[in-house]
Amino acid sequence: MIKTKRKIIIFTIIVLLVLSNILSLSYFIYRDYQDKNSKSKEDNSENKILDNRISPLENQGLILEINRIRNRDFLNIIMKPGLSWKNKPSFTVEIVIDNLKYSKYSEISYNFNTWDTIGKNFRVIRDAEEEQEKSEIQISISQKEKRYIFLSQKKLKEKINIIYDYRTGQWDGDDYFLDNDGYGHFVGNFYEIWFNIYQTDFDYDSIPYWTEVNILHTDPMRDDSDKDPDGDGIPTTWEWKWGYDPFTRLLLKNMRSIISICILIWVGLIHLKMVVENYFLALIFRRILVRFYSFITIISLMKEKVVLDMLLCIMPVALITLLKVIFMM
């Protein structure tokens, strides 16, 4: 009789904790949905008037930064016995923007004799035509290889083609947003390259004039790099670059509340250990919560849709598992 009452009490506590978690998630989903609806209505009313100018406040220009280039064979060679790793590859980087080659300029060195160019970053500035919508960028890497005993020739190893959009400040092509190797990171067969592309901007917040006027509806003459309109601690510039809405507090930005609920459940389970005096079961519960806490932290970096889908899939499974454990006591 006492064990039955204990099971009923434990079952009630866990059900209440799970229901509170579901209610909290439902509240966040509803609030985000309301924010999105109000924002979309404002956008529909304001998007009737568009300013299609691209750079009326500043001379239009493009900046390409090559932050790092690494030879992918280095890790394999350094693991082999011997001193073959001392034979560093000699390669040349050629950059072509809108059919204009930039590797011939003597004031900037594009020749390297190393496995990894970390710390030797450089940039190229291109003066674009006014109101030009897009620029074509090509990055090529040619490596010097021995052909005969005293002769060598350059062989093309990598070629990256990118199209930059001056209206949004984003690019597409061989490297694009949400690809497998990361935005601004290209992994080829022989080399991998870290780079960044941006354009001249009057207020220096790295958000193009066209985007500020037509999409974000911010002031193109004021720096928005330190602004945070939704109060989530993430500046507008960062959110726009990485595909988030700087005016909407997404579910993934409210993870502190969800994590707080997880901590409360953790405390409740510690108390449960003292009640049932089953240390092995309490240890299992605690490990499950540690993993769930880590899981919440990791997926908080993903998009909202992924977070919701994964959480809603985990909740029923977690509940069933808890019920099975309870009735096995």
The 8 nearest C-alpha neighbors of each residue, nearest first, counted from 0:
[[1, 3, 2, 4, 5, 6, 7, 8],
 [0, 2, 4, 3, 5, 6, 7, 8],
 [3, 1, 5, 0, 4, 6, 7, 328],
 [2, 4, 6, 0, 5, 1, 7, 8],
 [5, 3, 7, 1, 6, 2, 8, 0],
 [4, 6, 2, 8, 3, 7, 1, 9],
 [7, 5, 3, 9, 4, 8, 10, 2],
 [6, 8, 4, 10, 5, 9, 11, 3],
 [7, 9, 11, 5, 10, 6, 4, 12],
 [10, 8, 6, 12, 11, 7, 5, 13],
 [9, 11, 7, 13, 8, 12, 6, 14],
 [12, 10, 8, 14, 9, 13, 7, 15],
 [13, 11, 9, 15, 10, 14, 8, 16],
 [12, 14, 16, 10, 15, 11, 17, 9],
 [13, 15, 17, 11, 16, 12, 18, 10],
 [16, 14, 18, 12, 13, 17, 19, 11],
 [15, 17, 13, 19, 14, 18, 12, 20],
 [16, 18, 20, 14, 19, 15, 13, 21],
 [19, 17, 21, 15, 20, 16, 14, 22],
 [18, 20, 22, 16, 17, 21, 15, 23],
 [19, 21, 17, 23, 18, 22, 24, 16],
 [22, 20, 18, 24, 23, 19, 25, 17],
 [23, 21, 25, 19, 24, 20, 18, 26],
 [24, 22, 26, 20, 25, 21, 19, 27],
 [23, 25, 21, 27, 26, 22, 28, 20],
 [26, 24, 22, 28, 23, 27, 29, 21],
 [25, 27, 23, 29, 24, 28, 30, 22],
 [26, 28, 30, 24, 29, 25, 31, 250],
 [29, 27, 25, 31, 26, 30, 32, 24],
 [30, 28, 32, 26, 27, 31, 25, 33],
 [29, 31, 33, 27, 32, 28, 26, 34],
 [32, 30, 34, 28, 33, 29, 27, 35],
 [33, 31, 29, 35, 30, 34, 28, 36],
 [32, 34, 30, 36, 35, 31, 29, 37],
 [35, 33, 31, 37, 32, 36, 38, 30],
 [34, 36, 38, 32, 33, 37, 39, 31],
 [35, 37, 39, 33, 38, 34, 32, 40],
 [36, 38, 40, 34, 35, 39, 33, 41],
 [37, 39, 35, 41, 36, 40, 34, 42],
 [40, 38, 42, 36, 41, 37, 35, 43],
 [41, 39, 43, 37, 42, 38, 36, 44],
 [40, 42, 38, 44, 39, 43, 45, 37],
 [41, 43, 39, 45, 40, 44, 46, 38],
 [44, 42, 40, 46, 41, 45, 39, 47],
 [43, 45, 41, 42, 46, 47, 40, 48],
 [44, 46, 42, 47, 43, 41, 48, 213],
 [47, 45, 48, 43, 42, 44, 49, 213],
 [46, 48, 45, 44, 49, 43, 42, 213],
 [47, 49, 46, 45, 50, 213, 44, 51],
 [50, 48, 213, 51, 46, 47, 212, 45],
 [49, 51, 52, 213, 212, 48, 209, 53],
 [52, 50, 49, 53, 209, 213, 166, 212],
 [51, 53, 50, 54, 55, 209, 130, 208],
 [54, 52, 209, 130, 166, 208, 51, 55],
 [53, 55, 56, 57, 59, 52, 208, 130],
 [54, 56, 57, 52, 53, 58, 208, 130],
 [57, 55, 54, 201, 58, 200, 208, 220],
 [58, 56, 201, 54, 55, 59, 200, 199],
 [59, 57, 60, 54, 129, 56, 199, 55],
 [58, 60, 127, 129, 54, 57, 199, 126],
 [59, 61, 126, 127, 199, 125, 198, 58],
 [60, 62, 198, 125, 124, 197, 199, 126],
 [63, 61, 124, 197, 198, 123, 196, 125],
 [64, 62, 196, 123, 122, 195, 124, 65],
 [65, 63, 122, 195, 194, 66, 121, 196],
 [66, 64, 194, 121, 120, 67, 122, 193],
 [65, 67, 120, 194, 193, 64, 121, 68],
 [66, 68, 193, 117, 116, 192, 65, 120],
 [69, 67, 192, 116, 191, 115, 193, 190],
 [70, 68, 115, 191, 190, 114, 71, 116],
 [69, 71, 190, 114, 72, 73, 189, 115],
 [70, 72, 190, 189, 73, 69, 74, 191],
 [73, 71, 75, 70, 74, 76, 189, 190],
 [72, 74, 76, 75, 71, 70, 77, 114],
 [75, 73, 77, 76, 72, 78, 71, 70],
 [76, 74, 72, 78, 73, 77, 79, 71],
 [77, 75, 73, 79, 78, 74, 84, 72],
 [76, 78, 74, 79, 84, 75, 73, 83],
 [79, 77, 76, 75, 74, 80, 73, 84],
 [78, 80, 76, 77, 81, 75, 83, 82],
 [81, 79, 78, 82, 77, 83, 76, 84],
 [80, 82, 83, 79, 84, 77, 78, 76],
 [83, 81, 84, 85, 80, 86, 77, 79],
 [82, 84, 85, 86, 81, 76, 77, 79],
 [85, 83, 82, 86, 77, 76, 87, 73],
 [84, 86, 83, 87, 82, 77, 88, 113],
 [87, 85, 84, 83, 88, 82, 113, 114],
 [86, 88, 113, 85, 114, 112, 89, 84],
 [89, 87, 112, 113, 90, 114, 86, 142],
 [90, 88, 112, 143, 111, 142, 87, 113],
 [89, 91, 142, 141, 111, 143, 110, 88],
 [90, 92, 110, 141, 140, 109, 111, 142],
 [91, 93, 140, 109, 139, 110, 94, 141],
 [94, 92, 102, 139, 138, 140, 91, 95],
 [93, 95, 138, 101, 137, 100, 102, 139],
 [94, 96, 100, 137, 99, 98, 136, 101],
 [97, 95, 136, 99, 98, 135, 137, 94],
 [96, 98, 135, 99, 134, 95, 136, 100],
 [99, 97, 96, 95, 100, 135, 136, 137],
 [98, 100, 95, 96, 97, 101, 94, 125],
 [101, 99, 95, 94, 102, 98, 96, 103],
 [102, 100, 94, 103, 95, 104, 99, 93],
 [101, 103, 93, 104, 100, 94, 109, 92],
 [104, 102, 101, 105, 100, 93, 107, 109],
 [105, 103, 106, 102, 107, 101, 108, 109],
 [104, 106, 107, 103, 108, 102, 109, 101],
 [107, 105, 104, 108, 103, 109, 102, 101],
 [108, 106, 105, 104, 109, 121, 102, 103],
 [109, 107, 110, 106, 105, 104, 102, 111],
 [108, 110, 92, 91, 102, 107, 111, 93],
 [111, 109, 91, 108, 90, 92, 112, 89],
 [112, 110, 90, 89, 113, 91, 109, 116],
 [111, 113, 89, 88, 87, 90, 110, 114],
 [112, 114, 87, 115, 88, 111, 116, 89],
 [113, 115, 70, 69, 87, 88, 73, 116],
 [114, 116, 69, 113, 117, 68, 70, 67],
 [117, 115, 119, 68, 67, 118, 69, 113],
 [116, 118, 67, 119, 115, 120, 68, 66],
 [117, 119, 120, 116, 67, 66, 115, 121],
 [120, 118, 116, 117, 121, 67, 66, 65],
 [119, 121, 66, 65, 118, 67, 117, 122],
 [122, 120, 65, 64, 119, 66, 123, 107],
 [121, 123, 64, 63, 65, 124, 62, 120],
 [122, 124, 63, 62, 64, 125, 121, 101],
 [125, 123, 62, 61, 63, 126, 122, 60],
 [124, 126, 61, 60, 127, 62, 123, 96],
 [127, 125, 60, 61, 59, 124, 128, 58],
 [128, 126, 60, 59, 125, 129, 61, 131],
 [127, 129, 131, 130, 59, 126, 60, 58],
 [128, 130, 131, 59, 127, 58, 54, 53],
 [131, 129, 53, 132, 54, 128, 52, 59],
 [130, 132, 128, 129, 133, 127, 165, 53],
 [131, 133, 165, 164, 130, 166, 134, 53],
 [134, 132, 164, 163, 165, 131, 162, 135],
 [135, 133, 163, 162, 97, 136, 164, 96],
 [134, 136, 162, 97, 96, 161, 163, 137],
 [137, 135, 96, 161, 160, 95, 162, 134],
 [136, 138, 160, 95, 159, 94, 161, 96],
 [139, 137, 94, 159, 158, 93, 95, 160],
 [138, 140, 158, 93, 157, 92, 159, 94],
 [141, 139, 92, 157, 156, 91, 155, 93],
 [142, 140, 155, 154, 91, 90, 156, 153],
 [141, 143, 90, 153, 154, 89, 144, 91],
 [144, 142, 153, 152, 89, 90, 154, 151],
 [143, 145, 151, 152, 153, 142, 146, 154],
 [146, 144, 151, 147, 150, 152, 143, 148],
 [145, 147, 151, 150, 144, 152, 148, 149],
 [146, 148, 150, 149, 145, 151, 144, 152],
 [149, 147, 150, 146, 145, 151, 144, 152],
 [148, 150, 147, 151, 145, 146, 152, 144],
 [151, 149, 147, 146, 148, 145, 152, 144],
 [150, 152, 145, 146, 144, 143, 147, 149],
 [153, 151, 143, 144, 154, 145, 146, 150],
 [154, 152, 143, 142, 141, 144, 155, 151],
 [153, 155, 141, 142, 156, 143, 152, 144],
 [154, 156, 141, 157, 140, 142, 153, 139],
 [157, 155, 141, 140, 154, 189, 142, 158],
 [156, 158, 140, 139, 155, 187, 159, 190],
 [157, 159, 139, 138, 140, 160, 137, 156],
 [160, 158, 138, 137, 173, 139, 161, 157],
 [161, 159, 137, 173, 136, 172, 158, 138],
 [160, 162, 172, 136, 171, 135, 173, 137],
 [161, 163, 135, 171, 170, 134, 172, 136],
 [162, 164, 170, 134, 133, 169, 161, 165],
 [163, 165, 133, 166, 168, 169, 167, 170],
 [166, 164, 168, 132, 167, 133, 163, 53],
 [167, 165, 209, 164, 168, 53, 210, 207],
 [166, 168, 169, 210, 165, 164, 207, 209],
 [167, 169, 165, 164, 166, 207, 197, 206],
 [170, 168, 167, 164, 163, 171, 165, 240],
 [169, 171, 163, 162, 164, 175, 161, 168],
 [170, 172, 175, 162, 161, 174, 163, 173],
 [171, 173, 161, 174, 160, 162, 175, 170],
 [172, 174, 160, 159, 161, 175, 171, 185],
 [175, 173, 172, 171, 185, 182, 183, 161],
 [174, 176, 171, 178, 182, 172, 170, 177],
 [175, 177, 182, 178, 174, 181, 171, 170],
 [178, 176, 175, 181, 182, 179, 180, 241],
 [179, 177, 176, 181, 180, 175, 182, 174],
 [178, 180, 181, 177, 182, 176, 175, 174],
 [179, 181, 178, 184, 185, 186, 182, 177],
 [182, 180, 184, 178, 179, 183, 177, 176],
 [181, 183, 176, 184, 175, 177, 174, 178],
 [182, 184, 194, 195, 193, 181, 185, 174],
 [185, 183, 193, 181, 182, 192, 180, 194],
 [184, 186, 192, 191, 174, 187, 180, 193],
 [187, 185, 191, 190, 180, 192, 184, 188],
 [188, 186, 190, 189, 191, 185, 157, 192],
 [187, 189, 190, 186, 157, 71, 156, 191],
 [188, 190, 71, 187, 70, 156, 72, 157],
 [191, 189, 70, 187, 71, 69, 188, 186],
 [190, 192, 186, 185, 69, 187, 68, 70],
 [191, 193, 68, 185, 184, 67, 194, 186],
 [194, 192, 184, 67, 66, 183, 65, 68],
 [193, 195, 65, 183, 66, 64, 192, 184],
 [194, 196, 64, 183, 63, 65, 197, 193],
 [197, 195, 63, 62, 64, 194, 198, 61],
 [196, 198, 62, 61, 168, 63, 195, 205],
 [197, 199, 61, 60, 62, 200, 196, 168],
 [198, 200, 60, 59, 61, 201, 57, 197],
 [201, 199, 203, 202, 205, 198, 207, 57],
 [200, 202, 57, 203, 56, 220, 199, 219],
 [201, 203, 222, 220, 221, 204, 200, 219],
 [204, 202, 200, 205, 201, 222, 199, 206],
 [203, 205, 224, 222, 206, 223, 202, 236],
 [206, 204, 203, 200, 207, 236, 197, 198],
 [205, 207, 204, 236, 208, 211, 210, 168],
 [208, 206, 210, 209, 168, 167, 166, 205],
 [207, 209, 211, 210, 219, 53, 54, 212],
 [210, 208, 166, 53, 212, 207, 211, 213],
 [211, 209, 214, 207, 213, 208, 167, 212],
 [210, 212, 215, 217, 208, 216, 209, 219],
 [211, 213, 216, 209, 210, 214, 217, 208],
 [214, 212, 210, 211, 216, 209, 49, 215],
 [215, 213, 210, 216, 211, 212, 209, 42],
 [214, 216, 211, 217, 210, 213, 212, 245],
 [217, 215, 212, 211, 214, 213, 218, 210],
 [218, 216, 211, 215, 212, 219, 223, 221],
 [217, 219, 220, 221, 211, 216, 212, 222],
 [220, 218, 208, 221, 211, 217, 202, 212],
 [219, 221, 202, 218, 201, 222, 56, 208],
 [222, 220, 202, 218, 219, 223, 204, 217],
 [221, 223, 202, 204, 224, 203, 220, 225],
 [224, 222, 226, 225, 204, 235, 221, 236],
 [223, 225, 204, 236, 222, 226, 235, 234],
 [224, 226, 223, 234, 227, 235, 222, 236],
 [227, 225, 223, 234, 224, 235, 228, 222],
 [226, 228, 234, 230, 229, 235, 233, 232],
 [229, 227, 230, 246, 226, 245, 235, 231],
 [230, 228, 246, 231, 227, 248, 247, 245],
 [231, 229, 227, 228, 232, 233, 248, 246],
 [230, 232, 233, 229, 252, 248, 227, 228],
 [231, 233, 230, 234, 227, 229, 252, 228],
 [232, 234, 231, 227, 235, 238, 237, 230],
 [235, 233, 227, 226, 225, 236, 237, 224],
 [234, 236, 238, 245, 237, 227, 226, 224],
 [235, 237, 224, 239, 238, 234, 240, 204],
 [238, 236, 240, 239, 235, 234, 241, 233],
 [239, 237, 243, 235, 241, 240, 236, 245],
 [238, 240, 242, 236, 241, 237, 243, 235],
 [241, 239, 237, 238, 242, 236, 243, 169],
 [240, 242, 238, 239, 243, 237, 176, 182],
 [241, 243, 239, 240, 238, 244, 176, 237],
 [244, 242, 238, 239, 241, 245, 240, 247],
 [243, 245, 246, 247, 238, 239, 242, 248],
 [246, 244, 235, 238, 247, 243, 229, 239],
 [247, 245, 229, 244, 228, 248, 38, 227],
 [248, 246, 244, 245, 249, 229, 34, 35],
 [247, 249, 229, 252, 231, 250, 31, 246],
 [250, 248, 252, 251, 247, 31, 303, 253],
 [251, 249, 252, 253, 303, 27, 248, 31],
 [250, 252, 299, 249, 253, 254, 303, 306],
 [253, 251, 250, 249, 254, 248, 231, 299],
 [254, 252, 250, 255, 251, 256, 249, 257],
 [253, 255, 257, 256, 251, 252, 258, 299],
 [254, 256, 258, 253, 257, 259, 252, 260],
 [257, 255, 259, 254, 258, 253, 260, 23],
 [256, 258, 254, 260, 259, 255, 261, 253],
 [257, 259, 261, 255, 260, 256, 254, 262],
 [258, 260, 256, 262, 257, 261, 255, 263],
 [261, 259, 263, 257, 258, 262, 264, 256],
 [262, 260, 258, 264, 259, 263, 265, 257],
 [261, 263, 265, 259, 260, 264, 258, 266],
 [264, 262, 260, 266, 265, 261, 267, 259],
 [263, 265, 267, 261, 262, 266, 268, 260],
 [266, 264, 262, 268, 263, 267, 261, 269],
 [267, 265, 269, 263, 264, 268, 262, 270],
 [268, 266, 264, 270, 265, 269, 271, 263],
 [267, 269, 271, 265, 270, 266, 264, 272],
 [268, 270, 266, 272, 271, 267, 265, 273],
 [269, 271, 267, 273, 268, 272, 266, 274],
 [270, 272, 268, 274, 269, 273, 275, 267],
 [273, 271, 269, 281, 270, 276, 274, 275],
 [272, 274, 270, 276, 271, 275, 269, 277],
 [275, 273, 271, 272, 276, 270, 277, 5],
 [274, 276, 277, 272, 273, 271, 5, 278],
 [277, 275, 273, 272, 274, 278, 271, 281],
 [276, 278, 275, 280, 279, 272, 281, 273],
 [277, 279, 281, 280, 276, 282, 272, 273],
 [278, 280, 282, 281, 277, 283, 284, 276],
 [281, 279, 283, 282, 278, 277, 284, 272],
 [280, 282, 278, 284, 272, 283, 279, 285],
 [283, 281, 285, 279, 280, 284, 278, 286],
 [282, 284, 280, 286, 281, 285, 287, 279],
 [285, 283, 281, 287, 282, 286, 288, 280],
 [284, 286, 282, 288, 287, 283, 281, 289],
 [287, 285, 289, 283, 288, 284, 282, 290],
 [286, 288, 284, 290, 285, 289, 291, 283],
 [287, 289, 291, 285, 290, 286, 292, 284],
 [290, 288, 286, 292, 291, 287, 285, 293],
 [289, 291, 293, 287, 288, 292, 294, 286],
 [290, 292, 294, 288, 293, 289, 287, 295],
 [291, 293, 289, 295, 294, 290, 288, 296],
 [294, 292, 290, 296, 291, 295, 297, 289],
 [293, 295, 291, 297, 292, 296, 290, 298],
 [296, 294, 292, 298, 293, 297, 299, 291],
 [295, 297, 293, 299, 294, 298, 292, 300],
 [298, 296, 294, 299, 295, 300, 293, 301],
 [299, 297, 301, 300, 295, 296, 306, 294],
 [298, 300, 251, 296, 297, 301, 295, 254],
 [301, 299, 298, 297, 302, 251, 296, 306],
 [302, 300, 298, 299, 303, 305, 306, 251],
 [301, 303, 305, 304, 306, 300, 251, 299],
 [304, 302, 306, 305, 251, 250, 307, 249],
 [305, 303, 307, 306, 302, 308, 301, 309],
 [304, 306, 308, 303, 307, 302, 309, 301],
 [305, 307, 303, 309, 304, 308, 310, 298],
 [308, 306, 310, 304, 305, 309, 311, 303],
 [307, 309, 305, 311, 310, 306, 304, 312],
 [310, 308, 312, 306, 311, 307, 305, 313],
 [309, 311, 313, 307, 312, 308, 306, 314],
 [310, 312, 308, 314, 309, 313, 307, 315],
 [313, 311, 309, 310, 314, 308, 315, 316],
 [312, 314, 310, 316, 311, 315, 317, 309],
 [313, 315, 317, 311, 316, 312, 310, 318],
 [316, 314, 318, 317, 313, 319, 312, 311],
 [317, 315, 319, 313, 318, 314, 320, 312],
 [316, 318, 320, 314, 315, 319, 313, 321],
 [317, 319, 315, 321, 320, 316, 314, 322],
 [320, 318, 322, 316, 321, 317, 315, 323],
 [321, 319, 317, 323, 318, 322, 316, 324],
 [322, 320, 324, 318, 323, 319, 325, 317],
 [321, 323, 325, 319, 324, 320, 318, 326],
 [324, 322, 320, 326, 321, 325, 319, 327],
 [323, 325, 327, 321, 322, 326, 320, 328],
 [326, 324, 322, 327, 323, 328, 321, 6],
 [325, 327, 323, 328, 324, 322, 6, 321],
 [326, 328, 324, 325, 323, 322, 6, 321],
 [327, 326, 325, 324, 6, 2, 323, 280]]
